[in-house]
Amino acid sequence: MRKLFLIGIKDLTLMFRDRAALTFMLLAPFLLTIAMGFVTGRFSGGSTGLSNIPVVIVNLDKQDLGNALEDVFNSAELADLMEPTASDSPETARQLIDDDQASAAIIIPSGFTESIIPSDGTMFDQTTSPEAVQIEVYTNPSRPTSAGVVKAIVDEFVSRVEEGRMSGMTSIVGLMRSGLVNPQNIESEAQALFQNVDQSESTAITLKTDQSGAEAVDFDLLAYFAPGMALMFLMYTVSYGGRSILAERAGGTLPRLIISPTQTVQVLGGKVLGIFFMGVAQVGILIFASTVFFQVQWGDALGVTVLILAAVFGASGWGMLITALARTPAQVGSTGSAIMLIFGILGGSFISLENFPPLMQTISKITPNAWGLDGFTTLALGGTLNNLTEPISALLIMGALLFGIAIVVFNRNGLVQK
């Protein structure tokens, strides 16, 4: 056990003597974290969240549903998020968007309400049913995020209206078939029911203000980007350690260690432990630096520690698998760099996984980045070690499986032959 530990410490010491490696492992992610801080407004005094999104509303419908949608954007719940402006001309509204004076224009056409709520005497008359009228959301391509929020609110409103309409129709048909409603009164009953299709227990976006039971937690974006950068460059660190194994084999150092009184298991175990030490040192230093220089609050200290160890273990499994499949140190370096970038993008180091389509979110689960960021985000939002069962378990299982595959490949390729 002592030999295994000494080999690991020796590799860690060699890493700290490699200035080029230190630059890439520590300085590069640190500088990228600073850059992301400026981009998100963390260091420039700007707001880190969306607010006062300018939106132009053209309500040509002037009836129940059109007025209801306009009321949603003027509601107190969205007062801090939206800054609506009324207009009577769709052309003027579109021009404001083209001139980059607003994020989106919502054009509610005339007849929108009647296309959902038929007038008296026409509800069950298929020959006079009005054609569907669609709301137009004219978005500003230079403001994709805020325009996307506006579109999401409109989509949710329309979805709830359609859901209410379908539920109303189903209820009316059911009441007719069961004989609970007089056919002569069906029209008036249906009209009364449809008058409430624009009402719902929750609007498109509800801002929860109830803070009972716990204090509100302000999420610091650097608590997302700092570990995101650290986890991305962690893949370079573990591949750097794997590259050293092949370099020592090519230089004759590894064979001499294997034929020494030191057992083969101790040699390889020590090399793997060295890679693990490198990863822990890198992520630990970056998190410590972000705490000292940026005052990032990481949350539960025990949870952070265990999560770092689990994330490094999972990433080390990938590093060992890359090493086992490669034939030269150069192959490990190039493959490791490519995997670092792919996992960084796929794992959410630059863009939140919530913005990915469902398929990409599923694929991202093969990366230690996604699970690690999930855990760090949970901690930043006030979670503790008890809330990290899923990401920690996934990282440990990932590392164990990859290490097992790597050992099989090592034996097949004869890497540890004396």
C-alpha positions as CSV (number, residue, x, y, z in Angstrom):
1,M,0.0,0.0,0.0
2,R,2.9,2.3,0.8
3,K,4.5,1.7,-2.6
4,L,1.2,2.4,-4.4
5,F,0.9,5.7,-2.5
6,L,4.5,6.7,-3.2
7,I,4.1,6.1,-6.9
8,G,1.0,8.2,-7.0
9,I,2.7,11.0,-5.1
10,K,5.6,10.8,-7.5
11,D,3.4,11.3,-10.5
12,L,1.6,14.2,-8.8
13,T,5.0,15.9,-8.1
14,L,6.0,15.5,-11.7
15,M,2.8,17.2,-12.8
16,F,3.5,20.2,-10.7
17,R,6.9,20.5,-12.3
18,D,5.5,20.6,-15.8
19,R,4.8,24.3,-16.5
20,A,3.0,23.6,-19.7
21,A,0.7,21.1,-18.1
22,L,0.0,23.4,-15.2
23,T,-0.9,26.2,-17.6
24,F,-3.5,24.1,-19.4
25,M,-4.8,22.4,-16.2
26,L,-5.1,25.5,-14.0
27,L,-4.5,28.8,-15.7
28,A,-6.7,28.1,-18.8
29,P,-9.9,27.1,-16.9
30,F,-9.3,29.9,-14.4
31,L,-9.1,32.5,-17.2
32,L,-12.2,31.0,-19.0
33,T,-14.1,31.2,-15.7
34,I,-13.2,34.9,-15.5
35,A,-14.3,35.4,-19.1
36,M,-17.7,33.7,-18.5
37,G,-18.1,36.0,-15.4
38,F,-17.8,39.1,-17.6
39,V,-20.0,37.7,-20.3
40,T,-22.8,36.9,-17.8
41,G,-22.4,40.2,-16.0
42,R,-21.0,38.7,-12.8
43,F,-18.0,41.1,-12.8
44,S,-19.4,44.0,-14.8
45,G,-22.3,44.8,-12.4
46,G,-24.9,43.6,-14.8
47,S,-27.8,41.4,-13.9
48,T,-27.4,37.7,-14.3
49,G,-31.0,37.1,-15.1
50,L,-33.6,38.2,-17.6
51,S,-35.8,41.2,-16.8
52,N,-37.8,44.0,-18.5
53,I,-38.0,42.2,-21.8
54,P,-39.5,44.6,-24.3
55,V,-42.5,43.1,-26.1
56,V,-45.0,44.7,-28.4
57,I,-48.6,43.5,-28.2
58,V,-51.0,44.1,-31.1
59,N,-54.5,43.0,-29.9
60,L,-56.8,43.1,-33.0
61,D,-59.1,40.5,-31.4
62,K,-60.5,42.8,-28.6
63,Q,-62.5,39.9,-27.2
64,D,-62.1,37.5,-24.2
65,L,-59.1,35.5,-25.2
66,G,-57.2,38.3,-26.9
67,N,-57.7,40.4,-23.8
68,A,-56.7,37.5,-21.6
69,L,-53.4,37.1,-23.3
70,E,-52.7,40.8,-23.2
71,D,-53.5,40.7,-19.5
72,V,-51.0,37.9,-18.9
73,F,-48.2,40.1,-20.2
74,N,-49.4,43.0,-18.1
75,S,-50.0,40.9,-15.0
76,A,-48.2,41.7,-11.7
77,E,-46.5,38.2,-11.8
78,L,-44.6,39.2,-14.9
79,A,-44.1,42.8,-14.0
80,D,-40.3,42.3,-13.4
81,L,-39.9,40.0,-16.4
82,M,-41.8,41.7,-19.2
83,E,-42.1,45.3,-20.4
84,P,-45.1,45.2,-22.7
85,T,-46.1,48.0,-25.1
86,A,-49.5,48.1,-26.9
87,S,-49.8,48.9,-30.6
88,D,-52.6,48.9,-33.1
89,S,-50.6,48.2,-36.2
90,P,-48.9,44.9,-37.0
91,E,-46.6,46.6,-39.5
92,T,-45.4,49.1,-36.9
93,A,-44.8,46.3,-34.4
94,R,-42.8,44.3,-36.9
95,Q,-40.8,47.4,-37.7
96,L,-39.9,47.9,-34.1
97,I,-38.5,44.4,-34.0
98,D,-36.6,45.0,-37.2
99,D,-35.1,48.1,-35.6
100,D,-34.0,46.1,-32.6
101,Q,-36.2,48.1,-30.2
102,A,-38.0,45.1,-28.8
103,S,-37.5,41.3,-28.4
104,A,-40.7,40.1,-30.0
105,A,-44.1,41.3,-31.2
106,I,-47.3,39.4,-30.4
107,I,-50.0,39.9,-33.0
108,I,-53.4,38.6,-32.0
109,P,-55.6,38.6,-35.1
110,S,-59.2,39.5,-35.3
111,G,-61.5,36.5,-34.7
112,F,-59.1,34.6,-32.5
113,T,-61.6,34.3,-29.6
114,E,-64.4,33.3,-32.0
115,S,-62.3,30.5,-33.5
116,I,-62.1,29.0,-30.0
117,I,-65.4,30.0,-28.5
118,P,-68.1,29.8,-31.2
119,S,-70.9,32.3,-31.1
120,D,-74.5,31.5,-30.1
121,G,-76.2,29.0,-32.4
122,T,-73.1,27.8,-34.2
123,M,-71.4,25.6,-31.6
124,F,-72.6,22.3,-33.0
125,D,-73.1,23.5,-36.6
126,Q,-70.3,22.1,-38.6
127,T,-71.1,24.1,-41.7
128,T,-70.5,27.4,-39.9
129,S,-67.5,26.5,-37.8
130,P,-64.9,29.2,-38.0
131,E,-61.4,28.4,-39.3
132,A,-58.6,28.3,-36.7
133,V,-56.9,31.7,-36.2
134,Q,-53.3,31.6,-35.2
135,I,-51.4,34.1,-33.1
136,E,-48.2,35.5,-34.7
137,V,-45.1,35.9,-32.6
138,Y,-42.6,38.0,-34.6
139,T,-39.2,37.5,-32.9
140,N,-35.9,39.4,-32.9
141,P,-33.1,37.1,-34.1
142,S,-30.5,39.2,-32.3
143,R,-32.3,38.5,-28.9
144,P,-32.9,34.8,-29.0
145,T,-33.1,34.2,-25.3
146,S,-35.6,36.9,-24.4
147,A,-37.6,36.2,-27.6
148,G,-37.7,32.5,-26.6
149,V,-39.2,33.5,-23.3
150,V,-41.9,35.5,-25.0
151,K,-42.7,32.6,-27.4
152,A,-42.8,30.1,-24.5
153,I,-45.4,32.2,-22.6
154,V,-47.6,32.5,-25.7
155,D,-47.3,28.8,-26.5
156,E,-48.2,27.9,-22.9
157,F,-51.3,30.3,-23.0
158,V,-52.5,28.8,-26.3
159,S,-51.9,25.3,-25.0
160,R,-53.9,25.9,-21.9
161,V,-56.7,27.5,-24.0
162,E,-56.8,24.5,-26.3
163,E,-56.7,22.1,-23.4
164,G,-59.7,24.0,-21.8
165,R,-61.6,23.9,-25.1
166,M,-61.1,20.1,-25.6
167,S,-62.0,19.4,-22.0
168,G,-65.1,21.5,-22.4
169,M,-66.2,19.7,-25.5
170,T,-65.6,16.3,-23.9
171,S,-67.6,17.3,-20.8
172,I,-70.5,18.6,-23.0
173,V,-70.6,15.4,-25.0
174,G,-70.4,13.3,-21.9
175,L,-73.3,15.2,-20.3
176,M,-75.4,14.8,-23.4
177,R,-74.9,11.1,-23.6
178,S,-75.6,10.6,-19.9
179,G,-78.8,12.6,-20.1
180,L,-77.7,15.0,-17.4
181,V,-78.3,18.0,-19.6
182,N,-81.4,18.9,-21.5
183,P,-80.6,19.0,-25.2
184,Q,-82.5,22.3,-25.4
185,N,-80.2,23.9,-22.9
186,I,-77.0,22.4,-24.3
187,E,-76.1,25.5,-26.2
188,S,-76.3,27.8,-23.2
189,E,-74.5,25.3,-20.9
190,A,-71.7,25.0,-23.4
191,Q,-71.4,28.8,-23.8
192,A,-71.1,29.2,-20.0
193,L,-68.4,26.5,-19.9
194,F,-66.4,28.0,-22.7
195,Q,-66.4,31.4,-21.2
196,N,-63.8,30.1,-18.7
197,V,-61.4,28.4,-21.1
198,D,-59.0,31.4,-20.7
199,Q,-58.9,30.9,-17.0
200,S,-56.5,28.5,-15.3
201,E,-55.1,27.8,-11.9
202,S,-51.7,29.0,-13.1
203,T,-50.7,31.3,-15.9
204,A,-48.0,30.7,-18.4
205,I,-45.3,31.7,-16.0
206,T,-46.0,31.9,-12.3
207,L,-43.4,33.5,-10.0
208,K,-43.4,31.6,-6.7
209,T,-43.0,34.1,-3.8
210,D,-43.7,31.7,-1.0
211,Q,-40.5,31.4,1.0
212,S,-41.8,29.5,4.0
213,G,-39.7,26.6,5.3
214,A,-36.3,27.9,3.9
215,E,-34.6,31.1,2.9
216,A,-34.5,32.0,-0.7
217,V,-31.3,31.1,-2.5
218,D,-29.7,33.4,-5.0
219,F,-28.0,31.3,-7.6
220,D,-24.5,32.5,-8.6
221,L,-23.8,31.7,-12.3
222,L,-20.1,31.3,-11.5
223,A,-21.2,28.4,-9.3
224,Y,-22.1,26.8,-12.6
225,F,-19.4,28.0,-14.9
226,A,-16.5,27.5,-12.6
227,P,-17.0,23.8,-12.1
228,G,-18.0,23.6,-15.7
229,M,-14.6,24.8,-16.8
230,A,-12.9,22.6,-14.1
231,L,-14.7,19.5,-15.2
232,M,-14.0,20.1,-18.9
233,F,-10.2,20.5,-18.3
234,L,-10.3,17.6,-16.0
235,M,-10.5,15.3,-19.0
236,Y,-7.2,16.8,-20.2
237,T,-5.7,16.1,-16.8
238,V,-6.7,12.4,-16.7
239,S,-5.5,12.0,-20.3
240,Y,-2.2,13.7,-19.3
241,G,-1.8,11.0,-16.6
242,G,-2.6,8.3,-19.0
243,R,-0.1,9.7,-21.5
244,S,2.6,9.4,-18.9
245,I,2.0,5.7,-18.6
246,L,2.7,5.1,-22.3
247,A,5.6,7.5,-22.2
248,E,7.2,5.6,-19.4
249,R,6.7,2.3,-21.2
250,A,8.3,3.8,-24.3
251,G,11.2,5.2,-22.3
252,G,11.8,1.9,-20.4
253,T,10.8,3.2,-17.0
254,L,7.6,1.2,-16.7
255,P,9.2,-2.2,-17.6
256,R,11.9,-1.6,-15.0
257,L,9.3,-0.9,-12.4
258,I,7.4,-4.0,-13.3
259,I,10.5,-6.3,-13.0
260,S,11.5,-4.7,-9.7
261,P,10.3,-6.2,-6.4
262,T,7.2,-4.0,-6.7
263,Q,4.2,-6.0,-7.8
264,T,2.5,-5.2,-11.1
265,V,-0.7,-4.4,-9.4
266,Q,1.1,-1.9,-7.2
267,V,2.7,-0.2,-10.2
268,L,-0.5,0.2,-12.2
269,G,-2.4,1.0,-9.1
270,G,0.1,3.7,-8.2
271,K,-0.1,5.2,-11.7
272,V,-3.9,5.2,-11.5
273,L,-3.7,6.8,-8.0
274,G,-1.4,9.4,-9.4
275,I,-4.0,10.3,-12.1
276,F,-6.6,10.5,-9.4
277,F,-4.4,12.8,-7.3
278,M,-3.9,15.0,-10.3
279,G,-7.6,15.4,-10.9
280,V,-8.4,16.0,-7.3
281,A,-5.7,18.6,-7.0
282,Q,-6.8,20.4,-10.2
283,V,-10.5,20.6,-9.4
284,G,-9.7,21.4,-5.7
285,I,-7.4,24.2,-6.6
286,L,-9.8,25.8,-9.1
287,I,-12.7,25.6,-6.6
288,F,-10.5,27.1,-3.8
289,A,-9.4,29.9,-6.1
290,S,-12.9,30.8,-7.2
291,T,-13.9,30.9,-3.5
292,V,-11.0,33.2,-2.6
293,F,-11.0,35.5,-5.6
294,F,-14.7,35.5,-6.7
295,Q,-16.4,34.7,-3.3
296,V,-18.4,31.8,-4.9
297,Q,-20.5,30.0,-2.4
298,W,-20.3,26.3,-3.0
299,G,-22.6,25.1,-0.3
300,D,-22.2,22.0,1.9
301,A,-18.4,21.4,2.3
302,L,-18.8,17.7,2.8
303,G,-21.0,17.4,-0.3
304,V,-18.5,19.4,-2.4
305,T,-15.6,17.1,-1.2
306,V,-17.4,13.9,-2.0
307,L,-18.7,15.2,-5.3
308,I,-15.1,16.2,-6.4
309,L,-13.8,12.7,-5.5
310,A,-16.7,11.0,-7.4
311,A,-16.3,13.3,-10.5
312,V,-12.5,12.7,-10.6
313,F,-13.1,8.9,-10.3
314,G,-15.6,8.9,-13.2
315,A,-13.3,11.1,-15.4
316,S,-10.3,8.9,-14.5
317,G,-12.1,5.9,-15.8
318,W,-12.4,7.7,-19.2
319,G,-8.7,8.6,-19.0
320,M,-7.7,5.0,-18.4
321,L,-9.9,3.7,-21.2
322,I,-8.3,6.2,-23.6
323,T,-4.9,5.1,-22.5
324,A,-5.7,1.4,-22.9
325,L,-7.0,1.9,-26.5
326,A,-4.1,4.2,-27.6
327,R,-0.8,2.9,-28.8
328,T,1.4,6.0,-28.4
329,P,1.5,9.0,-26.0
330,A,0.6,11.3,-28.9
331,Q,-2.6,9.4,-29.5
332,V,-3.6,9.8,-25.9
333,G,-2.9,13.5,-26.1
334,S,-4.9,14.1,-29.3
335,T,-7.8,11.8,-28.3
336,G,-7.9,13.3,-24.8
337,S,-8.1,16.9,-26.1
338,A,-10.9,15.9,-28.5
339,I,-12.8,14.2,-25.8
340,M,-12.3,17.2,-23.5
341,L,-14.0,19.5,-26.0
342,I,-16.8,17.1,-26.9
343,F,-17.6,16.3,-23.3
344,G,-17.3,20.0,-22.4
345,I,-20.0,20.9,-25.0
346,L,-22.1,17.8,-24.5
347,G,-21.9,17.9,-20.7
348,G,-23.1,21.5,-20.4
349,S,-19.9,23.3,-19.5
350,F,-20.8,26.2,-21.9
351,I,-24.6,25.9,-22.3
352,S,-27.0,24.6,-19.8
353,L,-28.3,21.1,-20.5
354,E,-31.9,22.4,-20.2
355,N,-31.4,24.2,-23.5
356,F,-30.6,20.9,-25.3
357,P,-33.2,18.7,-27.0
358,P,-34.3,15.6,-25.0
359,L,-32.1,13.2,-27.0
360,M,-28.9,15.3,-26.4
361,Q,-29.8,15.5,-22.7
362,T,-29.9,11.7,-22.6
363,I,-26.6,11.3,-24.5
364,S,-24.9,13.8,-22.1
365,K,-25.3,11.2,-19.3
366,I,-22.2,9.4,-20.6
367,T,-20.1,12.3,-19.6
368,P,-18.8,13.0,-16.0
369,N,-19.3,16.7,-16.8
370,A,-23.1,16.4,-16.9
371,W,-23.3,14.5,-13.6
372,G,-20.8,16.7,-11.9
373,L,-22.5,19.9,-13.0
374,D,-25.8,18.4,-11.8
375,G,-24.3,17.9,-8.4
376,F,-22.6,21.3,-8.2
377,T,-25.8,23.1,-9.2
378,T,-27.7,21.2,-6.5
379,L,-25.2,22.3,-3.9
380,A,-25.2,25.9,-5.1
381,L,-29.0,26.0,-4.7
382,G,-28.7,24.9,-1.1
383,G,-28.6,21.1,-1.4
384,T,-26.5,18.9,0.8
385,L,-24.7,15.5,0.5
386,N,-28.1,13.8,1.0
387,N,-29.3,15.4,-2.3
388,L,-26.4,14.1,-4.3
389,T,-27.1,10.4,-4.3
390,E,-28.0,10.2,-8.0
391,P,-25.0,12.1,-9.5
392,I,-22.4,10.5,-7.1
393,S,-23.8,7.0,-7.7
394,A,-23.7,7.6,-11.5
395,L,-20.1,8.8,-11.4
396,L,-18.9,5.9,-9.3
397,I,-20.6,3.4,-11.5
398,M,-19.2,5.1,-14.6
399,G,-15.7,5.0,-13.2
400,A,-15.9,1.4,-12.1
401,L,-17.2,0.2,-15.5
402,L,-14.6,2.1,-17.4
403,F,-11.8,0.9,-15.2
404,G,-13.0,-2.7,-15.7
405,I,-13.0,-2.3,-19.5
406,A,-9.6,-0.6,-19.4
407,I,-8.0,-3.5,-17.4
408,V,-9.4,-6.0,-19.9
409,V,-7.9,-4.0,-22.8
410,F,-4.6,-3.5,-20.9
411,N,-4.3,-7.3,-20.5
412,R,-5.2,-8.0,-24.1
413,N,-2.6,-5.5,-25.4
414,G,0.1,-6.8,-23.1
415,L,0.8,-3.4,-21.6
416,V,1.9,-4.8,-18.2
417,Q,4.0,-7.7,-19.6
418,K,7.4,-8.1,-17.9
